[in-house]
Amino acid sequence: MTRDAPVILFAAKSERWTQYETPLREALSEVGLDDATLTTEAPAEEVDYVVYAPNSGLSDFTPFTRLKAVLNLWAGVEDVTGNTTLKVPLARMVDHGLTEGMVEWVTGHVLRHHLGIDTHIHGQDGVWRNGSAPPLARDRTVAMLGLGVLGTACARTLAGLNFRVLGWSRTRKEIDGVETAHGDEGLDAVLSRAEIVVLLLPDTPATGNVLNARTLALLPRGAVVINPGRGPLIDDDALLAALGTGQVAHATLDVFRTEPLPPGHPYWAHPNVTVTPHIASETRPKSAARVIAENIRRGEAGEPFLHLVDRDAGY
């Protein structure tokens, strides 16, 4: 019995279509779906799959009566999970290119703070700062909050560099070379030992303000905070207060509650804050297209989709 060729609606901003059209067509061909219709416009009742960016403007999935799955272009799904019109499976983006980029960004900034590189970059003032060598990585404790795909990959890389890596997640996880903990008590125990904290948690009601006045006070004095995860993971006022007292020595932040970060925000002018413009990692069209095409192939073959979102958990 022959099947109808799937109709795939690309729902994202126009510049994304320019970036993704060719890689998606090539990836669909690679998995034997040359006959698929890939388009930015189609009658809702004819669409089988939606390749989706949450900022596309599409929010009502009710008219999509034959829809089989929504395939998110982003790793973050917090803007989608609460959509009550979405009744079909939702897959988040798990892209090897995105993971590699995040590992590189996190590793670079952990090493920057571990080695005290800023001291020498900004200290070109004729002062010979002998005796400023850092401890070895084996004597530095890094905490990874969030042990999903990205957090696990970063934790493993840092452990491979001999850092003492503590990992925390809401539910129990086990990772070779990483000391893991979970739950509220586990979080407190991890933070109390963390000289460098990296946040790679999803943005859910359970993770909002995970770093707040109480939890920041648990850190060893002079700890460093690195956030490439989600802006709402941090209580901004509490972090600024902790920076003011020296409880936190520096914060390197890539994500914020409001993006772009407003020009008058205190983070911009703070001497102990580094702002990067949400560049820790981005989805690469070529590798992301293969992830999407594989899920469409699976849907057409009646196989389980990859990277499905737990709508109750929010990720």
Buried (B, 14 or more C-beta within 10 A) or exposed (E): EEEEEBBBBBBBEEEBBEBBBEBBBEBBEBBEBEEBBBBBEBEBEBBBBBBBBBEBEBEEBEEBEEBBBBBBBBBBBBBBBEBEEBEBBBBBBBBBBBBBBBBBBBBEBBBBBBBBBEEEEEEEEEEEEEEEEBEEBEEBBBBBBBBBBBBBBBBBBBBEBEBBBBBBBBEEBEBEBBBBBBEEEBBBBBBBBBBBBBBBBBBBEEBBBBBBBEBBBBBEEEBBBBBBBBBBBBBBEBBBBBBEEEBBBBBBBBBBEEEEBEEEBEBEEBEBBBBEEBEBBBBBBBBBBBBBBBBBBBBBEEEEBEBEBEBEEBB
